[in-house]
Amino acid sequence: MFDTVVLGRTCSKEDYKIIAPKMRMQLFEAQRACRQQKIPLLILINGVDGSGRGAVMNFLSEWMDGKYLRSFTFWKESDEERERPLEWRYWQCLPGKGETAVFFDGWYGGAMRKRCSDVITEKDFLARMEEFKGLEQSLALSGMTIVKIWLHLDKKTHDRRLKARRENKIQSSLTKYDEKSAGKYKELVEVAGDAITRTDRTYAPWHIIDAADANFRNLSVARVIVEAVSRALSSRAAGEAALKAGGEVRQQMVAGDPFLAGLMDVTSPTPDAVLGADGAAGKEQACEIGSAIGEMAKREAETGTEASENVLPQNEAGADAGEAAAPADTAGESLLRRAADRGIPLTSLEVIDLSPTIDPDVYKKQLKDLQTELLQLTYHAYRHGISSTILFEGMDAAGKGGAIRRLLSGVDCRIARVIPISSPTDEELAHHYLWRFWRHIPRFGHVTVYDRSWYGRVLVERVENLTPQADWSRAYEEINHFEHSLTKGGNIVLKFWLHISSEEELRRFREREETPWKRYKITDEDWRNRAKWDQYLVAADEMFQRTSTSYAPWNIVPAEDKKYARIEVLTRFRDELKKQLEKRH
């Protein structure tokens, strides 16, 4: 892989004086274009020891606009970083829209050097490569431009520079894994070649650069960055053009056809909604619109019927017009028919038994016992470094706040915190949507409770058309990757959906309006959400199917009786703590 790189290419001082000013201006303009188009730019500088990684970072700081450029090194882990999942430290430093970040070694350098020094096994190394690949895909699809650079040297040049570095007392302060890997040129090159092969993707390609000559190296680095930004700008322009064209086709196809117009409104966001999110994924959305129209035309051609002929539900009993339909034999059939009448599939939440209740006296005793038990268990979990991430979702007025208060009453407040999730701030909107959740991941032994969570991406953002379909559709995979990153580090992830009926929600809404000290809980937004009850049922159903995993399953809790729901929540948390503590013994 590297043989064709180290061919002794150089750039003379005379040529550098001519080329450098032009390339510097191009690099500056590329960064400015990212700023204007709100494209986050991430540059990962990797390479063998002595290849000039630090010098390249200094060179980029000189040539680019420092106001929007931040550089990061990840040599030694702090206690705060060590007590969280591996990716946490990187998520804290990711650039926002229009910003540029340069990572020294990025997430690859440490893993490569630890592997060639046998600090981690091959299995762990390959697992990390898969994690990094998934991370980069998620970032790239959200609109980030990723430039991955490997600075290479032939062995002779590497050994000469390493010797000089060791003789320099200032430069010889290496990290532990650097001390072990510095002299293992062959092993590092083999590991790097494997990593590059496994993680080289069109959305985040590798660029291998001969770093023996500083002038040639610097110009080459600048060139690949400029080219990457140029591709990103072209891709965005093409996406917006495709989206605009798709919108025009859509308008032509639905003109004069009310049914088709209504269908298109249901199946995908409007062009304005897509552009209003983050400007990405335009081409994919336009393709989806065209596919929907094409499938509809194909069905009509095959059946010889207009689509509108089959809109109304059929009489299930096959009765003639005017005859009463046969009564349903089971409650399940009745639910199925009710869902069909409303134009939605029968969802999992509609068949949940909401009848469980608990006697008030029994509730008081069980609550006290569970909170006492949780206090002891969370202390043990703290000593063993077992952290817990607990999230609550559900319809409005389902009792999430009450359940959270009872749960945290059984946890020492010094190791627990609640993160209420509402509309994102401007700073949060400038980053990947998971960024604000990574910021609050608990340290070892701590408990973090999210009142609403990252699932807003596939719930409210989906239902309210706040996010393009192409973006929320891929969020299921991104969320699974995120939660797997938490659990593989020993973090308990508990996901609760507190469920109530539409009738019970209405009763609680009215109770809040009539009770002075509860009136603040009811807002116009609550009523707007209630009007889209069926859409939330469908969104939640797909969410359960695609994100209930073996490592982070969903817990759907009947919450018509708030007291019953609270006991269920505390019991399941207690059981999970016991299970994890038993694994440590």
Phi, psi and omega per residue, in radians:
M1 nan -0.691 -3.025
F2 -1.688 -0.098 -3.055
D3 -1.069 -0.675 -3.089
T4 -1.419 -0.035 -3.123
V5 -1.560 -0.825 -3.048
V6 -1.495 1.308 -3.130
L7 -1.923 0.249 3.075
G8 1.295 0.504 -3.136
R9 -1.272 2.417 -3.096
T10 -2.397 2.948 3.039
C11 -2.330 2.052 -3.092
S12 -1.154 2.837 3.130
K13 -1.083 -0.659 -3.126
E14 -1.136 -0.817 3.124
D15 -1.127 -0.660 -3.115
Y16 -1.106 -0.692 -3.138
K17 -1.099 -0.524 -3.139
I18 -1.452 -0.763 -3.033
I19 -1.395 -0.669 -3.006
A20 -0.993 -0.820 -3.125
P21 -1.041 -0.681 3.128
K22 -1.177 -0.763 -3.135
M23 -1.181 -0.622 3.116
R24 -1.106 -0.744 3.119
M25 -1.136 -0.695 3.116
Q26 -1.105 -0.708 3.128
L27 -1.145 -0.739 3.119
F28 -1.098 -0.750 3.141
E29 -1.173 -0.607 3.097
A30 -1.108 -0.762 3.111
Q31 -1.130 -0.694 3.126
R32 -1.122 -0.673 3.103
A33 -1.107 -0.704 3.072
C34 -1.065 -0.686 3.132
R35 -1.115 -0.802 -3.103
Q36 -1.179 -0.694 -3.103
Q37 -1.540 0.031 3.132
K38 1.005 0.763 3.092
I39 -1.728 2.078 3.041
P40 -1.272 2.359 -3.092
L41 -2.062 2.125 3.141
L42 -2.071 2.181 -3.113
I43 -2.059 2.093 3.117
L44 -1.809 2.042 -3.131
I45 -1.781 1.898 3.129
N46 -2.114 2.936 3.081
G47 2.802 3.042 3.101
V48 -1.275 2.817 3.128
D49 -1.098 2.385 3.132
G50 1.529 0.061 -3.099
S51 -1.458 -0.118 3.075
G52 1.623 0.571 3.132
R53 -1.055 -0.802 3.128
G54 -1.138 -0.674 3.124
A55 -1.115 -0.652 3.115
V56 -1.153 -0.704 3.108
M57 -1.095 -0.720 3.103
N58 -1.135 -0.700 3.134
F59 -1.108 -0.724 3.108
L60 -1.163 -0.645 3.099
S61 -1.109 -0.558 3.138
E62 -1.347 -0.701 -3.035
W63 -1.484 -0.409 -3.085
M64 -1.808 2.930 -3.128
D65 -1.304 1.935 -3.068
G66 -1.119 -0.350 -3.117
K67 -1.160 -0.478 -3.075
Y68 -2.079 0.392 -3.119
L69 -2.187 2.267 3.073
R70 -2.252 2.411 -3.138
S71 -2.001 2.478 -3.071
F72 -2.381 2.472 2.980
T73 -2.050 2.653 -3.093
F74 -2.286 0.955 -3.075
W75 -1.344 -1.137 -3.046
K76 -1.892 2.299 3.125
E77 -1.345 2.343 3.019
S78 -1.398 2.925 3.089
D79 -1.049 -0.653 -3.132
E80 -1.133 -0.683 3.130
E81 -1.283 -0.674 -3.096
R82 -1.133 -0.459 -3.073
E83 -1.686 0.405 3.079
R84 -2.435 2.927 3.107
P85 -1.000 2.690 -3.049
L86 -0.904 -0.763 -3.035
E87 -1.269 -0.244 -3.035
W88 -0.981 -0.793 -3.067
R89 -1.107 -0.527 -3.132
Y90 -1.388 -0.659 3.132
W91 -1.082 -0.525 3.135
Q92 -1.146 -0.404 -2.990
C93 -1.920 0.030 -3.095
L94 -1.118 2.501 -3.121
P95 -1.276 2.571 3.022
G96 -1.472 -3.132 -3.118
K97 -1.068 2.215 3.140
G98 1.489 -0.042 -3.129
E99 -1.762 2.800 3.089
T100 -2.156 2.335 3.077
A101 -2.224 2.432 3.086
V102 -2.049 2.131 -3.130
F103 -1.832 2.101 3.031
F104 -1.283 1.963 -3.092
D105 1.257 -0.278 3.116
G106 0.907 -2.525 3.126
W107 -1.572 -0.056 -3.087
Y108 -1.582 -0.724 -2.971
G109 -0.946 -0.890 -3.120
G110 -1.076 -0.762 -3.128
A111 -1.119 -0.708 3.140
M112 -1.107 -0.827 -3.080
R113 -1.232 -0.613 3.082
K114 -1.175 -0.603 3.135
R115 -1.229 -0.792 -3.106
C116 -1.239 -0.237 3.077
S117 -1.773 0.108 -3.140
D118 1.075 0.458 3.041
V119 -1.325 -0.564 3.040
I120 -2.159 2.717 -3.115
T121 -1.396 2.896 3.097
E122 -1.085 -0.669 3.128
K123 -1.063 -0.793 3.127
D124 -1.146 -0.669 -3.139
F125 -1.114 -0.804 -3.136
L126 -1.143 -0.632 3.100
A127 -1.101 -0.695 3.119
R128 -1.157 -0.672 3.109
M129 -1.060 -0.703 3.105
E130 -1.144 -0.669 3.112
E131 -1.126 -0.769 -3.129
F132 -1.143 -0.658 3.114
K133 -1.101 -0.759 3.103
G134 -1.136 -0.694 3.109
L135 -1.075 -0.820 -3.114
E136 -1.137 -0.655 3.105
Q137 -1.101 -0.758 3.135
S138 -1.092 -0.770 -3.131
L139 -1.167 -0.753 -3.112
A140 -1.128 -0.735 -3.132
L141 -1.196 -0.367 3.095
S142 -1.471 -0.056 3.076
G143 1.969 0.045 -3.129
M144 -1.441 2.421 3.021
T145 -1.653 2.147 -3.075
I146 -1.989 2.175 3.106
V147 -2.031 1.984 -3.121
K148 -1.879 2.093 -3.040
I149 -2.082 2.311 3.012
W150 -2.021 2.033 3.117
L151 -1.595 2.119 -3.019
H152 -2.039 2.647 3.074
L153 -2.364 2.618 2.978
D154 -1.267 2.824 -3.018
K155 -1.085 -0.679 -3.114
K156 -1.097 -0.818 3.117
T157 -1.142 -0.703 3.122
H158 -1.044 -0.838 -3.102
D159 -1.121 -0.688 -3.138
R160 -1.128 -0.758 -3.122
R161 -1.246 -0.609 3.130
L162 -1.152 -0.682 3.105
K163 -1.079 -0.797 3.131
A164 -1.111 -0.632 -3.140
R165 -1.172 -0.708 -3.141
R166 -1.184 -0.510 3.115
E167 -1.342 -0.332 3.101
N168 -1.537 1.947 -3.034
K169 -1.096 -0.542 -3.120
I170 -1.219 -0.734 -3.088
Q171 -1.440 -0.170 -3.026
S172 -1.483 0.013 3.124
S173 -1.401 1.420 -3.077
L174 -1.618 2.789 3.020
T175 -1.288 2.954 -3.086
K176 -1.051 -0.785 -3.102
Y177 -1.258 -0.450 3.065
D178 -1.180 -0.691 -3.140
E179 -1.069 -0.637 -3.122
K180 -1.382 -0.566 -3.012
S181 -1.712 -0.244 -3.019
A182 -0.975 -0.702 -3.106
G183 -1.580 0.072 -3.095
K184 -1.823 1.133 -3.105
Y185 -1.059 -0.877 -3.078
K186 -1.053 -0.793 -3.123
E187 -1.120 -0.724 -3.134
L188 -1.144 -0.714 3.140
V189 -1.114 -0.701 3.121
E190 -1.135 -0.770 3.128
V191 -1.129 -0.746 3.139
A192 -1.094 -0.733 3.120
G193 -1.065 -0.719 3.106
D194 -1.135 -0.779 -3.124
A195 -1.112 -0.753 -3.123
I196 -1.122 -0.739 3.128
T197 -1.083 -0.724 -3.079
R198 -1.305 -0.451 -3.014
T199 -2.033 0.170 3.099
D200 -1.425 1.933 -3.091
R201 -2.308 2.730 -3.114
T202 -1.053 -0.584 -3.128
Y203 -1.394 -0.242 3.101
A204 -2.683 1.251 -3.076
P205 -1.350 2.728 3.051
W206 -1.573 2.608 3.063
H207 -2.232 1.983 -3.112
I208 -1.691 2.185 -3.005
I209 -2.197 2.339 3.035
D210 -1.226 2.063 -3.017
A211 -1.862 0.222 -3.094
A212 -1.162 -0.686 3.136
D213 -1.802 2.137 -3.036
A214 -1.096 -0.708 -3.122
N215 -1.120 -0.835 3.127
F216 -1.095 -0.732 3.128
R217 -1.031 -0.882 -3.073
N218 -1.121 -0.761 3.124
L219 -1.128 -0.659 3.138
S220 -1.167 -0.709 3.099
V221 -1.080 -0.827 3.126
A222 -1.047 -0.719 -3.107
R223 -1.105 -0.786 -3.089
V224 -1.187 -0.552 3.097
I225 -1.192 -0.790 3.121
V226 -1.059 -0.763 -3.134
E227 -1.146 -0.669 3.125
A228 -1.127 -0.740 3.112
V229 -1.154 -0.699 3.128
S230 -1.058 -0.745 3.102
R231 -1.117 -0.684 3.139
A232 -1.133 -0.731 3.126
L233 -1.146 -0.716 3.118
S234 -1.136 -0.717 3.137
S235 -1.120 -0.723 3.130
R236 -1.151 -0.740 3.126
A237 -1.097 -0.715 3.121
A238 -1.139 -0.693 3.124
G239 -1.113 -0.755 3.139
E240 -1.172 -0.651 3.103
A241 -1.147 -0.736 3.123
A242 -1.133 -0.667 3.128
L243 -1.138 -0.744 3.116
K244 -1.105 -0.755 3.116
A245 -1.119 -0.704 3.116
G246 -1.105 -0.645 3.102
G247 -1.153 -0.678 3.111
E248 -1.161 -0.721 3.091
V249 -1.085 -0.730 -3.139
R250 -1.036 -0.799 -3.122
Q251 -1.114 -0.673 3.123
Q252 -1.171 -0.714 -3.079
M253 -1.201 -0.640 -3.058
V254 -1.568 -0.133 -3.117
A255 -1.038 2.157 3.105
G256 1.364 0.107 3.135
D257 -2.198 1.575 -3.084
P258 -1.008 -0.665 -3.121
F259 -1.114 -0.839 -3.137
L260 -1.107 -0.659 3.099
A261 -1.073 -0.765 3.128
G262 -1.138 -0.697 3.137
L263 -1.101 -0.766 -3.133
M264 -1.128 -0.588 3.105
D265 -1.147 -0.558 -3.104
V266 -1.394 -0.718 -2.960
T267 -1.401 -0.406 -3.103
S268 -2.704 2.664 3.097
P269 -1.136 2.772 3.075
T270 -1.272 2.827 3.098
P271 -0.971 -0.659 3.140
D272 -1.112 -0.687 -3.141
A273 -1.145 -0.677 -3.138
V274 -1.148 -0.818 -3.126
L275 -1.172 -0.458 -3.071
G276 -1.329 -0.186 -3.076
A277 -1.450 -1.345 3.097
D278 -2.492 0.200 3.065
G279 1.369 -0.043 -3.104
A280 -1.700 2.959 2.999
A281 1.168 0.397 -3.126
G282 -1.140 -0.767 -3.096
K283 -1.098 -0.743 -3.119
E284 -1.113 -0.692 -3.137
Q285 -1.159 -0.717 3.129
A286 -1.086 -0.675 3.113
C287 -1.120 -0.681 3.131
E288 -1.124 -0.683 3.116
I289 -1.106 -0.803 3.129
G290 -1.090 -0.653 3.137
S291 -1.135 -0.728 3.135
A292 -1.075 -0.746 3.128
I293 -1.149 -0.728 -3.132
G294 -1.114 -0.725 3.119
E295 -1.121 -0.671 3.140
M296 -1.135 -0.756 3.128
A297 -1.116 -0.649 -3.133
K298 -1.136 -0.750 -3.138
R299 -1.116 -0.705 -3.138
E300 -1.138 -0.664 -3.141
A301 -1.180 -0.634 -3.109
E302 -1.276 -0.668 -3.065
T303 -1.632 -0.329 -3.105
G304 1.236 0.355 -3.127
T305 -2.137 2.735 3.037
E306 -1.377 2.517 -3.124
A307 -1.025 -0.581 -3.064
S308 -1.197 -0.243 -3.115
E309 -1.197 -0.413 -3.040
N310 -1.929 0.424 -3.092
V311 -1.331 -0.789 -3.050
L312 -1.306 2.549 3.133
P313 -1.113 2.506 3.102
Q314 -1.351 2.687 3.045
N315 -1.253 1.986 -2.993
E316 -1.100 -0.502 -3.093
A317 -1.544 -0.052 -3.141
G318 1.258 0.410 -3.081
A319 -1.356 2.728 3.063
D320 -1.229 2.874 3.127
A321 -1.018 2.356 3.117
G322 1.656 -0.345 3.127
E323 -1.410 2.608 3.098
A324 -1.343 2.419 3.111
A325 -1.236 2.624 3.136
A326 -1.153 2.462 -3.130
P327 -1.140 2.626 3.134
A328 -1.195 2.486 -3.135
D329 -1.444 -0.483 -3.086
T330 -2.340 2.833 3.097
A331 -1.121 -0.594 3.129
G332 -1.073 -0.744 3.118
E333 -1.133 -0.638 3.129
S334 -1.129 -0.758 3.114
L335 -1.102 -0.721 -3.135
L336 -1.086 -0.738 -3.131
R337 -1.194 -0.675 3.123
R338 -1.099 -0.729 3.118
A339 -1.116 -0.740 3.134
A340 -1.099 -0.676 3.120
D341 -1.103 -0.525 3.133
R342 -1.535 -0.055 3.078
G343 1.396 0.435 3.108
I344 -2.270 2.766 3.041
P345 -1.268 2.806 3.076
L346 -1.270 2.085 -3.063
T347 -1.683 2.845 -3.122
S348 -1.090 -0.598 -3.096
L349 -1.192 -0.442 -3.103
E350 -1.341 -0.253 3.133
V351 -1.856 0.109 3.081
I352 -1.234 2.349 3.091
D353 -1.336 1.959 -3.101
L354 -1.704 0.187 -3.043
S355 -1.445 -0.333 -3.066
P356 -0.995 2.374 3.092
T357 -2.376 3.030 3.105
I358 -2.443 2.476 3.111
D359 -1.147 2.382 -3.092
P360 -0.978 -0.700 3.141
D361 -1.188 -0.706 3.092
V362 -1.121 -0.686 3.135
Y363 -1.026 -0.831 -3.108
K364 -1.032 -0.769 -3.118
K365 -1.194 -0.805 -3.127
Q366 -1.123 -0.672 3.135
L367 -1.079 -0.812 -3.136
K368 -1.106 -0.761 -3.138
D369 -1.123 -0.751 -3.123
L370 -1.148 -0.722 3.137
Q371 -1.144 -0.656 3.088
T372 -1.134 -0.741 3.135
E373 -1.164 -0.728 3.129
L374 -1.095 -0.636 3.131
L375 -1.030 -0.766 3.137
Q376 -1.233 -0.754 -3.100
L377 -1.137 -0.702 3.136
T378 -1.225 -0.496 3.019
Y379 -1.130 -0.786 3.114
H380 -1.100 -0.727 3.131
A381 -1.097 -0.663 3.119
Y382 -1.088 -0.756 -3.127
R383 -1.180 -0.517 -3.140
H384 -1.623 0.037 3.103
G385 1.273 0.441 3.134
I386 -1.630 1.952 3.130
S387 -1.661 2.817 -3.106
S388 -2.310 2.293 3.038
T389 -2.059 1.987 -3.049
I390 -2.086 2.224 3.134
L391 -2.156 2.596 -3.128
F392 -2.146 2.220 3.021
E393 -2.256 2.941 3.122
G394 2.639 2.971 3.096
M395 -1.120 2.779 3.103
D396 -1.029 2.493 3.114
A397 1.219 0.344 -3.136
A398 -1.396 -0.148 3.093
G399 1.730 0.423 -3.118
K400 -1.119 -0.804 -3.112
G401 -1.069 -0.748 3.126
G402 -1.117 -0.710 3.121
A403 -1.134 -0.701 3.135
I404 -1.113 -0.746 -3.141
R405 -1.086 -0.754 -3.136
R406 -1.184 -0.639 -3.138
L407 -1.168 -0.806 -3.090
L408 -1.287 -0.265 3.031
S409 -1.175 -0.284 3.102
G410 -1.789 0.260 -3.138
V411 -2.283 2.399 3.098
D412 -1.030 2.205 -3.057
C413 -1.125 -0.292 -3.135
R414 -1.290 -0.312 -3.125
I415 -2.093 0.251 -3.093
A416 -2.333 2.628 3.076
R417 -2.695 2.684 3.094
V418 -1.932 2.346 3.083
I419 -1.966 1.784 3.079
P420 -1.369 2.271 -3.081
I421 -1.842 2.159 3.090
S422 -2.278 -2.782 3.140
S423 -1.049 2.404 -3.110
P424 -1.152 2.597 3.076
T425 -1.359 3.012 3.101
D426 -1.057 -0.687 3.126
E427 -1.122 -0.725 3.138
E428 -1.201 -0.639 3.109
L429 -1.158 -0.403 -3.134
A430 -1.375 -0.104 -3.125
H431 -2.073 3.020 2.998
H432 -0.971 2.518 -3.007
Y433 -1.108 -0.400 3.121
L434 -1.436 -0.195 -3.076
W435 -0.990 -0.768 -3.065
R436 -1.223 -0.363 3.106
F437 -1.493 -0.621 3.059
W438 -1.056 -0.533 -3.099
R439 -1.093 -0.465 -3.020
H440 -1.907 0.241 3.126
I441 -1.062 2.306 -3.046
P442 -1.217 2.626 3.005
R443 -1.278 2.938 3.137
F444 -0.936 2.282 3.064
G445 1.508 -0.149 -3.096
H446 -1.668 2.851 -3.119
V447 -2.111 2.160 3.069
T448 -2.096 2.245 -3.141
V449 -1.984 2.208 3.095
Y450 -1.782 2.085 3.019
D451 -1.578 1.706 -2.832
R452 1.329 2.842 -2.950
S453 -2.747 -2.828 3.109
W454 -1.148 -0.199 3.123
Y455 -1.304 -0.095 2.995
G456 -1.025 -0.446 3.130
R457 -1.038 -0.675 -3.077
V458 -1.855 0.148 3.085
L459 -2.027 -1.564 -3.049
V460 -1.110 -0.699 -3.122
E461 -1.177 -0.547 3.082
R462 -1.282 -0.901 -3.048
V463 -1.147 -0.678 -3.081
E464 -1.546 0.100 -3.142
N465 1.020 0.619 3.113
L466 -1.469 -0.288 -3.095
T467 -2.339 2.402 3.105
P468 -1.015 2.598 -3.131
Q469 -1.015 -0.668 3.139
A470 -1.056 -0.559 -3.115
D471 -1.387 -0.841 -3.122
W472 -1.261 -0.413 3.127
S473 -1.167 -0.640 3.140
R474 -1.464 -0.126 -3.094
A475 -1.158 -0.473 3.138
Y476 -1.034 -0.831 3.132
E477 -1.142 -0.701 3.138
E478 -1.120 -0.707 3.134
I479 -1.167 -0.747 3.105
N480 -1.050 -0.716 3.106
H481 -1.116 -0.741 3.129
F482 -1.068 -0.867 -3.096
E483 -1.195 -0.570 3.075
H484 -1.155 -0.653 3.096
S485 -1.061 -0.604 3.125
L486 -1.271 -0.853 -3.007
T487 -1.238 -0.568 -3.115
K488 -1.199 -0.273 3.075
G489 -1.636 0.180 3.110
G490 1.574 0.222 -3.137
N491 -1.548 2.202 3.053
I492 -1.308 2.226 3.050
V493 -2.015 1.982 3.127
L494 -2.012 2.170 -3.092
K495 -2.042 2.064 -3.119
F496 -1.961 2.296 2.938
W497 -1.998 1.948 3.092
L498 -1.552 2.114 -3.009
H499 -2.039 2.403 3.049
I500 -2.339 2.908 3.104
S501 -1.423 2.860 3.103
S502 -1.085 -0.661 -3.133
E503 -1.140 -0.699 -3.142
E504 -1.209 -0.637 3.093
E505 -1.080 -0.770 3.131
L506 -1.059 -0.749 3.132
R507 -1.067 -0.742 -3.116
R508 -1.231 -0.623 3.056
F509 -1.026 -0.840 -3.109
R510 -1.155 -0.628 3.097
E511 -1.106 -0.694 3.123
R512 -1.139 -0.678 3.130
E513 -1.166 -0.558 -3.065
E514 -1.557 -0.213 -3.107
T515 -1.849 2.013 -3.038
P516 -0.918 -0.790 -3.067
W517 -1.403 -0.023 3.068
K518 -1.939 -0.103 -3.015
R519 -1.090 -0.503 -3.119
Y520 -1.153 -0.345 -3.098
K521 -1.316 -0.352 -3.067
I522 -1.802 2.258 -3.104
T523 -2.293 2.950 3.074
D524 -1.056 -0.576 3.136
E525 -1.111 -0.631 3.098
D526 -1.049 -0.734 -3.140
W527 -1.209 -0.634 3.100
R528 -1.127 -0.730 3.113
N529 -1.108 -0.666 -3.120
R530 -1.111 -0.593 3.133
A531 -1.139 -0.299 3.134
K532 -1.954 0.580 -3.097
W533 -0.918 -0.879 -3.087
D534 -1.079 -0.682 3.134
Q535 -1.148 -0.628 3.084
Y536 -1.200 -0.619 3.088
L537 -1.052 -0.813 -3.124
V538 -1.138 -0.764 -3.140
A539 -1.111 -0.747 3.138
A540 -1.145 -0.660 -3.132
D541 -1.072 -0.804 3.110
E542 -1.166 -0.621 3.112
M543 -1.062 -0.789 3.117
F544 -1.070 -0.784 -3.069
Q545 -1.117 -0.617 -2.989
R546 -1.764 -0.142 -3.109
T547 -2.281 0.117 3.044
S548 -1.561 1.741 -3.017
T549 -1.911 2.966 3.131
S550 -1.135 -0.548 -3.112
Y551 -1.587 -0.292 3.129
A552 -2.604 1.241 -3.117
P553 -1.325 2.754 3.054
W554 -1.443 2.491 3.027
N555 -1.981 1.847 3.127
I556 -1.621 2.057 -3.009
V557 -1.989 2.126 3.033
P558 -1.081 2.239 -3.016
A559 -2.237 0.368 3.030
E560 -1.035 -0.677 3.015
D561 -1.751 1.868 -3.072
K562 -1.017 -0.674 -3.095
K563 -1.146 -0.720 3.094
Y564 -1.060 -0.766 -3.124
A565 -1.086 -0.702 -3.127
R566 -1.116 -0.754 3.128
I567 -1.114 -0.695 3.113
E568 -1.080 -0.765 -3.125
V569 -1.092 -0.864 -3.118
L570 -1.127 -0.667 -3.134
T571 -1.129 -0.763 -3.107
R572 -1.212 -0.612 3.064
F573 -1.162 -0.753 3.106
R574 -1.030 -0.812 -3.109
D575 -1.093 -0.677 -3.134
E576 -1.207 -0.684 3.079
L577 -1.078 -0.756 3.126
K578 -1.064 -0.766 -3.116
K579 -1.097 -0.763 -3.126
Q580 -1.214 -0.628 3.121
L581 -1.207 -0.616 3.102
E582 -1.114 -0.580 3.129
K583 -1.167 -0.429 -3.107
R584 -1.455 -0.181 -3.104
H585 -1.737 nan nan
